[in-house]
Amino acid sequence: MAFFGDEHDFKALPELSNAEIAAFGFASPHEQITADFQAFVVKVHDGDTVTLRCDFRDFDFPLRFSSIDAPELNTGVPGEEARDFLAGMIEGEEVLVKIDPLNRVEKWGRLLGDVVIGGQVVGEIMLQAGYALPFERRREGEIPDLNKVLEVGQWF
């Protein structure tokens, strides 16, 4: 099946953006997630990304937390501590995944959502415990790459 000129790998990138659903949703071999759902947390990858399993798909798939940004594992101890804290809280547990229908998929094709367990929003717990920042503050303190910011091609 042609997808923007290439074959789309629905196993590696199961989620389609809203624009892609409008144009190609009929071509998806599985249900696209557009609303809240229950899932089992199979694995915690880092402090803001997990692998989920649910009854309406025959494969496990990634979810990126939409409201937080945790340190990457390559940062060493902070990333590992965030991952371990999150794993202790939700790995192996059934959770509610809250989906914003207007912001469902991130730039790498992962599903975006907020995870709720026991009535508590996991991202808020991660923030309060100091293992994550609010997503909108993720680049705070970084020096911007001025070559990229001032790149002429982006303005046309």
N, C-alpha and C positions, 0 to 999 in steps of 0.2 A: 504494500500500500504506500503510495506516495504521501509524504508529509513535509511540506515546505521544501520540496525538492529532494529530500532524503527519506530513507526508511526511518520511521519512528520506532524506537526500542521501548515498548510499553512495559517490559519487565524492569529495565533499569530506570526508566522515567515514567512511572504509571500515571502521574497526574498531568492533566492538560490545563492550561490557563483558561480563563473564561473566554477569551477570544478564540483559542484553539477549539474549545468545546462548541462554540457557535459555528465554527467553520468545519471542524472535523470530528466532533463528538461521536457521530454515528460510527466512526471507524474504530473507536476504542473497543478492545475485546473485553473490557470489564467496566463495571459501574464507576462513574466518576463521583468523587465525594464532594458534595455541596452543602451538607448539613451535619449537625452534631451526630456522633455515633459512639458506641461502646467498643472497646478494644482491649486486648491483652498486650502488655508490654513485654516483648520477647527479649529485647536487649537495649541497654543504654550505651550509646556510642561516646557521648561526651555530655557536658552539662546542659546542652540545649537540643540534642538530637537523639531520637529513640527509633527502634524498629517495632512496628505494631503488627498484630494479627487480629483479624476480625472474621466474622462468619460469612460476610458477603463477598469476600475475595479468596481466591485459592493460592495466594502467595503473601508473604510478609512484605511490608513496605515502610519507608522512612517517614518520620514526622519531625519537622523542625519547629520548635516552640516559637510562636509568633511575637510574644511580648518581651522576651529576654534575650540577652546575649551573654553566654558564659565563656570563660577563657578556653582557648583551643588546647588540645592535649600537648601540642608541641611547645607550650609555654612551661611545661614541667609540672611542678607541684600544684600551682593554682588550678590548672586544667584537670589534673588527676583528682584533686580533692573535690572539685565541682561534679565530675563524673561519678565518683564514689558516693557522694552525698545523695545525688539524684537516684543512683542505682539502689541504694539502701531504702529509698522511699517508694519507688514505683516498679522496679524490675520484678517481673513475675506476677504483677498485680493487674487486675481489671480496672480500667479507668474510663472516664468520660472524656471524649475529645470534642472541644468546642471549636467550630469552624466559622470564620467570618466569610460569608459567600462572596464578598467583594475583594477579599485578600486571601485566597486559598492556596496559592502556589508561589514559591519563591524562585529566584532567578536560576537556580540549579535544578528546578523541576521537582523539588520535594514539596509535599503537602505541608501547609502551615496550620498551626492550631494551638490552642491552649489546653492543657491537660488538667483534669480535675479528679481528685481522689478524696474520698471521705468528705465531700463538700468543700474542699479547699483547693484553690487554684495553685498548682505546683509552681508555676513561675513566680508567684508572689512569695511563696515559701523560700524559693531560691534567692530572691532579692533580699528578703528579710534576714536570711542567714549569711548574706554577703558573698554568695557564690556566683552572682550574676549582676548585670546592669540592665536597666530598662533598654529595650532594643533601640530606641531612638537616641540613646547616649553611647552606642557601641563604638563610635569613632572618636569620642571625646579625648582630647589630649594628643591625638595623632597629628603630625604635620602633614598637610595635604601635598600630594604630588602635583606641583604647579604645571608640569608639562602636560599632565592629563587634564587638569582643570581648564587650561587655556588652549587645549587642542582645537584647532580651527574646524576640523571635520564635524565635531559634535554640535556646532551651531547651525548647520545646514540640514 
